[in-house]
C-alpha cells in the first residue's frame, strides 16, 4: 500500500529523503492515523464477531 505524500515514518513530506526528518514536526499524518485506526477497528470487530459466532454456534448446536 502506498500513501501518497507520506514518507516511511508516515509523516507528510515533499521528498521522502532522510535529510528532511529533522525538519518535520509532525509525529504521524492524520491521513495515516485514520487509515491505521480504521484497519485496527475492522480487525478487532471482525475477530470479536467471529469469536461470538463460534461460541454461540457451539452453544446452539444440539449435536454437540
N, C-alpha and C positions, 0 to 999 in steps of 0.2 A: 504494500500500500504506500502510496506517495501522497504527502500533504504538501501541496504547492506553497512556496513562500516560507517554509519552515526548515530549519537546519536539523541536524541529527539529535540535538538536545530539545527538539520540539519548541523552539523559540522562533519568533518571526525574525527573519534575516534576509538581507538582499542577496548576499553572495553565497553564504554557507561555508565560507572559508574560516579556518581556525583563528586567524588573527582578529576576527570580529567578535569572538566570545567575550572578551574583556569589556566590550562597549555595550553589550546588550544587558539591559537591566531586568528584562522580563524573565521570570523563572520558567513559565510554561505558557504557551499560547492558549488563550481561551478556546480557540477552534480545536486544538489538540485535546484540551481538558474535556471539552464536551464530548468529543468522539470516544475518548478512553472511558469516561464515566458512563456513557451510554452503553458501550460494549460490556462493561462490568455489570451494569444493571440487567442487561439482557441475559447474560450468562447466569447470574445469581437467580433471577426469576425463573429461568428455564430449568436450572438444576433443582430448585425448591419445588417447582411444579412436578417434575419427574419423580422426585422423592415422595411427594404427597400421593401422586398417582400410583406409584409402586406399593406404598403402604395401604392405600385404600383398596386397590385391587386384591391384595393379599388378604385383607380382612373380609372382603366381599365374596371371595371365591368359595363356593360351597364344597368344592372338591379338595380344598387344601386341608 
